[in-house]
């Protein structure tokens, strides 16, 4: 009987590890990173449902069409993944500097500068082999976006300018530069109603993944996210960045090159957003115009915060937010909601995510406490 009782106890422990205080002490923090953002997302959906119900719409219909428009069919999935590609890259623009304790929200500006740089490279190399042009566009987009965000990091490091404010202001400067060039020296005379640059050429477009309508930008985003995760969590450079992010004064005392870390991280962050701009030109638009300012950079901020600045977690979150964005058209057709209603939902999610930040480390049962 004693042996049977012991076996029974072991079986209970095996099937209910979450009841073990030791298990919760070891994995409680990791569980928090899933439970708290998930609860924030669910709460935002409930509030958005109430908001829609006030206008005479059934919240259950809302949730159904959101799911169907994002993940209900293969066409929906392809639309979602296409929208997720730039979100992964622009989210990295916020997530990477966050490792150093910096809040960069200028991904939209880096995307626009990356798009302009990539377009300029393509137009300058007309007549060259497509592969050469595409590689040049990638390099130009990464360098353009990288230098743009590096400017914000340099202002913070050498002049004491708050990087959040400077990166946001640089978005509007980038937009002004884009409008000036597109409506001026880079304008295609044939673009009458909507000023645009000349087309980069069909041969220089990067195309889609075989068997799908999803462009190669998704692969770029996945590689960038995985590479960023390895860099931050499995290299000496990433360890130094996280140390500096935890206590920048202590990092200086032990001899870490904080200035180099800040400038390098900012360049990589901006390069990711610049690559998103290149992808939008080479896979979607075929030229640079005002359509590039579609808000991917700002939505990327939400993706990064919802993913807790983890490069790998950015991937599923970007797909989720891409799906919400993709469902906007279906909500407009079936429920008569404005297409921009998904922007209201994104704003509500952002508020819930920021509010939920105070809960981390304060949920007793996830610490193994009774």
Backbone torsions as a table, in degrees:
resi	resn	phi	psi	omega
1	UNK	NA	-38.0	-179.6
2	UNK	-63.5	-42.1	179.6
3	UNK	-64.6	-41.6	179.4
4	UNK	-63.7	-39.4	179.3
5	UNK	-64.6	-40.7	179.1
6	UNK	-64.4	-43.4	178.6
7	UNK	-61.3	-39.6	179.9
8	UNK	-63.5	-41.3	179.0
9	UNK	-63.1	-43.0	179.1
10	UNK	-63.0	-38.2	-179.7
11	UNK	-64.8	-42.0	179.3
12	UNK	-62.6	-42.9	178.5
13	UNK	-63.6	-33.3	-177.5
14	UNK	-72.2	-35.1	-175.6
15	UNK	-91.9	-9.3	-179.6
16	UNK	-133.3	63.6	-178.2
17	UNK	-64.2	-28.6	-178.1
18	UNK	-65.7	-19.2	179.2
19	UNK	-78.9	-11.3	-178.9
20	UNK	-82.8	118.3	179.8
21	UNK	-56.3	-35.8	178.8
22	UNK	-62.8	-39.6	177.8
23	UNK	-61.3	-45.1	-178.3
24	UNK	-68.4	-34.3	177.2
25	UNK	-65.8	-35.0	-178.9
26	UNK	-77.8	-39.9	-171.1
27	UNK	-116.7	4.9	-177.3
28	UNK	-59.0	-41.6	-178.9
29	UNK	-64.1	-40.3	178.9
30	UNK	-66.5	-38.3	178.2
31	UNK	-64.3	-38.0	178.7
32	UNK	-58.3	-39.8	-177.5
33	UNK	-65.5	-16.1	176.7
34	UNK	-100.6	-45.9	-173.2
35	UNK	-68.7	-46.1	-174.2
36	UNK	-68.4	-48.6	175.2
37	UNK	-62.1	-36.5	177.9
38	UNK	-62.8	-41.5	178.0
39	UNK	-66.7	-37.8	178.0
40	UNK	-63.6	-41.6	178.5
41	UNK	-64.9	-44.1	179.2
42	UNK	-63.4	-42.6	178.2
43	UNK	-62.0	-40.2	178.5
44	UNK	-64.2	-39.3	178.2
45	UNK	-64.9	-38.7	178.1
46	UNK	-64.3	-46.3	179.7
47	UNK	-63.2	-40.0	178.7
48	UNK	-65.8	-36.8	176.6
49	UNK	-62.7	-41.5	177.3
50	UNK	-63.9	-40.8	178.8
51	UNK	-60.2	-43.4	179.9
52	UNK	-69.6	-37.1	179.8
53	UNK	-62.6	-28.6	178.6
54	UNK	-65.0	-20.1	179.1
55	UNK	-101.9	17.5	173.6
56	UNK	82.5	16.5	179.1
57	UNK	-103.4	149.2	179.8
58	UNK	-80.8	118.8	179.8
59	UNK	-58.3	-32.6	179.2
60	UNK	-66.2	-37.9	174.1
61	UNK	-63.4	-39.0	178.2
62	UNK	-58.1	-50.8	-177.6
63	UNK	-64.1	-38.2	-180.0
64	UNK	-63.5	-48.7	-176.8
65	UNK	-70.2	-29.6	175.2
66	UNK	-64.6	-46.0	178.5
67	UNK	-64.7	-45.3	-176.5
68	UNK	-65.7	-39.5	-179.7
69	UNK	-70.9	-21.7	-178.3
70	UNK	-98.2	-40.5	-171.3
71	UNK	-137.8	5.8	-171.9
72	UNK	-74.8	-26.9	-178.8
73	UNK	-136.3	168.3	177.6
74	UNK	-64.2	-35.6	175.8
75	UNK	-62.6	-41.8	178.8
76	UNK	-63.1	-42.8	178.7
77	UNK	-60.5	-42.9	-179.3
78	UNK	-65.2	-40.0	177.4
79	UNK	-63.5	-41.3	179.1
80	UNK	-63.5	-47.0	-178.5
81	UNK	-65.9	-35.3	177.4
82	UNK	-63.1	-40.1	179.2
83	UNK	-75.7	-25.8	-179.1
84	UNK	-73.3	-28.1	-175.3
85	UNK	-55.5	-54.8	178.9
86	UNK	-68.2	-25.8	179.6
87	UNK	-67.7	-37.7	177.0
88	UNK	-60.1	-45.2	-175.8
89	UNK	-71.2	-42.1	179.9
90	UNK	-72.6	-28.5	176.0
91	UNK	-65.8	-35.4	177.1
92	UNK	-63.1	-28.0	178.9
93	UNK	-64.9	-26.2	175.6
94	UNK	-94.8	-37.1	-173.4
95	UNK	-70.8	-39.2	-177.3
96	UNK	-66.1	-50.8	177.4
97	UNK	-62.7	-25.0	179.2
98	UNK	-62.7	-24.7	177.2
99	UNK	-64.1	-24.1	177.6
100	UNK	-99.1	10.0	-179.0
101	UNK	78.9	16.0	-179.4
102	UNK	-99.7	143.8	178.2
103	UNK	-111.5	95.3	-179.9
104	UNK	-99.7	123.0	179.9
105	UNK	-124.2	29.9	-176.7
106	UNK	-106.2	26.1	-178.9
107	UNK	-60.4	-33.3	179.5
108	UNK	-62.3	-41.1	178.4
109	UNK	-65.9	-42.4	178.1
110	UNK	-64.0	-36.2	177.1
111	UNK	-61.9	-44.2	-178.6
112	UNK	-66.5	-42.8	178.8
113	UNK	-67.0	-38.7	176.4
114	UNK	-62.5	-39.6	178.1
115	UNK	-65.1	-43.8	178.3
116	UNK	-63.0	-43.1	-179.6
117	UNK	-64.1	-43.6	-179.9
118	UNK	-64.7	-42.5	178.7
119	UNK	-63.5	-41.9	178.8
120	UNK	-61.0	-41.5	178.8
121	UNK	-64.2	-42.4	-179.2
122	UNK	-65.1	-42.7	-179.1
123	UNK	-69.4	-31.6	179.7
124	UNK	-74.1	-21.9	-175.6
125	UNK	-110.7	23.8	177.7
126	UNK	-57.3	134.3	-178.2
127	UNK	97.8	-14.6	176.9
128	UNK	-80.5	161.3	177.3
129	UNK	-56.4	141.8	-177.2
130	UNK	-53.1	-40.5	-178.9
131	UNK	-62.3	-39.7	178.7
132	UNK	-63.6	-43.5	-179.8
133	UNK	-64.5	-43.6	-178.4
134	UNK	-64.5	-42.6	177.6
135	UNK	-63.4	-41.7	178.3
136	UNK	-62.9	-37.9	178.4
137	UNK	-64.9	-41.8	178.3
138	UNK	-61.5	-48.7	-178.3
139	UNK	-62.2	-45.3	-179.1
140	UNK	-64.6	-41.9	179.6
141	UNK	-63.6	-43.8	-179.5
142	UNK	-65.7	-45.1	-179.2
143	UNK	-65.8	-44.2	179.9
144	UNK	-60.5	-51.0	179.1
145	UNK	-65.8	-37.8	-179.8
146	UNK	-62.7	-46.2	179.8
147	UNK	-66.0	-31.8	-179.0
148	UNK	-64.8	-45.4	179.4
149	UNK	-77.4	-29.0	175.1
150	UNK	-60.5	-33.8	177.0
151	UNK	-59.1	-40.9	178.2
152	UNK	-66.1	-42.1	177.9
153	UNK	-64.4	-38.7	179.1
154	UNK	-66.9	-39.2	177.5
155	UNK	-62.3	-37.0	178.8
156	UNK	-70.5	-43.5	-173.1
157	UNK	-75.4	-39.7	-171.8
158	UNK	-104.1	-19.7	-179.1
159	UNK	-122.4	-2.4	177.4
160	UNK	72.0	20.6	179.6
161	UNK	-81.9	131.3	179.7
162	UNK	-58.9	125.5	-174.2
163	UNK	-69.8	-27.0	178.2
164	UNK	-65.9	-46.4	-179.8
165	UNK	-67.9	-46.5	-176.3
166	UNK	-65.3	-40.4	-179.1
167	UNK	-67.2	-35.1	177.4
168	UNK	-68.2	-43.6	178.8
169	UNK	-64.0	-34.0	178.9
170	UNK	-66.1	-24.2	175.4
171	UNK	-61.1	-46.6	-177.6
172	UNK	-70.9	-31.8	174.5
173	UNK	-66.5	-42.5	178.1
174	UNK	-61.6	-42.1	179.0
175	UNK	-63.9	-39.4	178.0
176	UNK	-65.4	-40.6	177.7
177	UNK	-63.2	-44.5	178.9
178	UNK	-59.4	-47.7	-179.4
179	UNK	-63.7	-39.8	-179.7
180	UNK	-62.8	-45.5	-177.6
181	UNK	-74.1	-41.4	-177.8
182	UNK	-68.4	-34.0	178.6
183	UNK	-90.6	-0.8	-178.2
184	UNK	-121.3	-112.2	-169.7
185	UNK	-67.3	-25.7	-178.1
186	UNK	-96.5	2.9	-174.2
187	UNK	-70.9	137.4	173.0
188	UNK	-80.7	121.3	-179.3
189	UNK	-57.0	-23.0	-178.7
190	UNK	-79.4	-12.7	-179.9
191	UNK	-88.4	97.7	-173.0
192	UNK	-90.1	-55.8	-175.1
193	UNK	-76.2	-39.1	-179.7
194	UNK	-125.2	106.7	-179.1
195	UNK	-55.8	132.5	-180.0
196	UNK	-147.8	163.2	171.3
197	UNK	-78.6	173.2	172.9
198	UNK	-66.8	155.0	179.3
199	UNK	-69.0	146.6	179.5
200	UNK	-76.6	-13.4	179.8
201	UNK	102.4	135.2	-177.7
202	UNK	-59.3	-34.4	-178.3
203	UNK	-66.6	-23.4	-177.0
204	UNK	-94.2	-0.7	175.5
205	UNK	-71.9	148.4	-174.2
206	UNK	-85.9	-10.2	173.0
207	UNK	74.8	-167.6	-175.2
208	UNK	-119.2	160.0	176.2
209	UNK	-66.1	131.7	-177.1
210	UNK	-51.8	133.8	178.8
211	UNK	84.7	1.5	-179.2
212	UNK	-138.6	172.8	171.3
213	UNK	-105.2	16.7	180.0
214	UNK	-93.3	127.4	-176.5
215	UNK	-76.6	168.2	-176.0
216	UNK	-68.4	-8.6	176.7
217	UNK	-59.4	-29.2	177.4
218	UNK	-63.6	-41.8	178.5
219	UNK	-64.9	-42.2	176.6
220	UNK	-56.8	-43.6	-179.0
221	UNK	-64.8	-43.4	179.4
222	UNK	-63.0	-44.0	178.9
223	UNK	-63.0	-42.6	-179.6
224	UNK	-64.0	-42.3	-178.6
225	UNK	-66.3	-44.6	179.0
226	UNK	-65.7	-42.2	178.0
227	UNK	-62.1	-39.7	179.1
228	UNK	-65.6	-39.5	178.4
229	UNK	-62.5	-45.7	179.2
230	UNK	-62.6	-42.8	-179.2
231	UNK	-61.1	-44.7	-173.7
232	UNK	-77.8	-37.9	-171.4
233	UNK	-107.8	-5.6	-176.2
234	UNK	-136.7	23.4	175.8
235	UNK	-135.9	160.6	177.6
236	UNK	-64.2	-39.1	179.1
237	UNK	-59.6	-46.1	-179.7
238	UNK	-64.6	-38.8	178.1
239	UNK	-63.2	-42.2	178.9
240	UNK	-63.2	-39.3	179.6
241	UNK	-63.9	-42.1	-179.2
242	UNK	-69.9	-34.3	175.7
243	UNK	-63.6	-46.1	179.2
244	UNK	-64.0	-35.4	178.3
245	UNK	-68.0	-32.1	178.7
246	UNK	-73.0	-39.9	-180.0
247	UNK	-158.4	95.7	-173.4
248	UNK	-67.4	-30.8	179.0
249	UNK	-68.5	-42.1	177.2
250	UNK	-64.5	-36.2	178.4
251	UNK	-62.2	-39.1	177.9
252	UNK	-67.8	-37.4	-178.9
253	UNK	-63.6	-40.0	-178.6
254	UNK	-82.8	2.0	172.2
255	UNK	94.1	13.9	177.6
256	UNK	-73.2	141.2	178.4
257	UNK	-79.1	83.0	-173.8
258	UNK	-63.5	-41.0	-179.8
259	UNK	-60.3	-43.9	179.2
260	UNK	-64.3	-40.9	179.0
261	UNK	-62.1	-45.9	-177.8
262	UNK	-63.4	-47.9	-177.4
263	UNK	-66.3	-38.8	-179.7
264	UNK	-67.7	-46.3	179.1
265	UNK	-62.0	-42.5	179.6
266	UNK	-64.3	-38.4	178.5
267	UNK	-64.6	-44.2	179.1
268	UNK	-64.1	-40.1	179.6
269	UNK	-63.7	-48.5	178.2
270	UNK	-65.6	-34.2	178.0
271	UNK	-62.5	-36.8	177.6
272	UNK	-64.0	-45.3	178.9
273	UNK	-67.5	-37.4	176.9
274	UNK	-62.9	-36.5	175.9
275	UNK	-64.2	-36.4	175.7
276	UNK	-61.5	-39.1	176.8
277	UNK	-64.8	-40.7	177.2
278	UNK	-62.0	-41.7	-179.7
279	UNK	-63.8	-41.1	179.6
280	UNK	-63.3	-33.9	178.0
281	UNK	-75.7	-48.9	-170.6
282	UNK	-82.6	-13.8	-177.7
283	UNK	-119.3	-20.8	-173.6
284	UNK	-121.4	-61.7	-170.9
285	UNK	-82.5	-39.8	-176.2
286	UNK	79.6	-3.0	179.6
287	UNK	-164.0	172.4	177.5
288	UNK	-103.0	129.7	173.8
289	UNK	-155.7	-175.3	-175.4
290	UNK	-64.7	-17.1	179.0
291	UNK	-62.4	-19.4	-179.3
292	UNK	-67.9	-24.8	178.5
293	UNK	-82.1	65.5	-174.9
294	UNK	-96.7	2.7	177.6
295	UNK	90.0	9.1	179.4
296	UNK	-61.1	-35.8	-179.6
297	UNK	-65.0	-39.5	-179.9
298	UNK	-73.8	-38.7	176.2
299	UNK	-65.2	-32.2	177.0
300	UNK	-60.0	-31.6	176.5
301	UNK	-62.1	-45.9	178.6
302	UNK	-61.7	-42.0	178.9
303	UNK	-59.9	-45.7	-178.1
304	UNK	-63.5	-42.7	-179.3
305	UNK	-69.1	-39.7	179.0
306	UNK	-66.6	-30.7	178.9
307	UNK	-86.9	4.7	-179.5
308	UNK	57.1	35.0	175.1
309	UNK	63.3	18.7	178.4
310	UNK	-91.1	119.9	-175.8
311	UNK	-57.7	-36.1	179.7
312	UNK	-73.5	-39.0	179.4
313	UNK	-67.1	-21.8	178.7
314	UNK	-60.3	-33.9	-174.7
315	UNK	-61.5	-57.3	179.6
316	UNK	-65.4	-33.9	179.7
317	UNK	-67.0	-40.1	177.7
318	UNK	-63.3	-38.4	177.1
319	UNK	-64.6	-41.1	178.6
320	UNK	-63.5	-48.0	-179.9
321	UNK	-69.3	-33.3	174.5
322	UNK	-63.5	-37.2	177.5
323	UNK	-66.6	-40.9	177.7
324	UNK	-61.6	-42.6	178.1
325	UNK	-64.8	-40.6	-178.7
326	UNK	-66.6	-25.7	-177.8
327	UNK	-79.6	-8.0	-176.2
328	UNK	-58.5	-41.7	-179.5
329	UNK	-64.2	-39.8	179.7
330	UNK	-68.4	-38.2	177.2
331	UNK	-62.6	-36.0	178.9
332	UNK	-67.6	-41.9	-177.1
333	UNK	-74.5	-42.2	-173.0
334	UNK	-88.6	-34.7	-176.2
335	UNK	-111.4	-5.4	-180.0
336	UNK	73.2	17.7	177.9
337	UNK	-82.1	149.3	175.4
338	UNK	-61.2	146.5	179.4
339	UNK	-59.8	-29.3	-179.0
340	UNK	-78.1	0.8	-179.6
341	UNK	-61.7	-28.5	178.3
342	UNK	-65.8	-25.4	176.2
343	UNK	-68.0	-34.5	175.0
344	UNK	-62.7	-44.3	178.3
345	UNK	-61.3	-43.1	179.0
346	UNK	-61.1	-39.2	177.6
347	UNK	-64.4	-40.9	178.3
348	UNK	-64.8	-41.8	177.8
349	UNK	-59.5	-43.3	-178.1
350	UNK	-62.0	-42.3	178.4
351	UNK	-62.1	-44.1	179.6
352	UNK	-65.0	-39.2	179.5
353	UNK	-64.2	-44.7	178.8
354	UNK	-64.1	-41.3	-179.8
355	UNK	-66.5	-35.3	-177.4
356	UNK	-73.7	-12.0	-178.2
357	UNK	-61.0	-28.1	-179.7
358	UNK	-71.7	-11.7	-176.4
359	UNK	-85.1	-18.0	-175.7
360	UNK	-64.7	129.6	179.9
361	UNK	81.3	2.4	-176.5
362	UNK	-116.8	5.5	178.8
363	UNK	-94.6	107.8	-170.6
364	UNK	-57.8	-45.7	-173.8
365	UNK	-68.6	-21.3	176.8
366	UNK	-80.2	-6.3	174.6
367	UNK	-98.6	2.6	-177.9
368	UNK	82.9	16.1	178.5
369	UNK	-95.5	147.1	178.6
370	UNK	-83.4	NA	NA
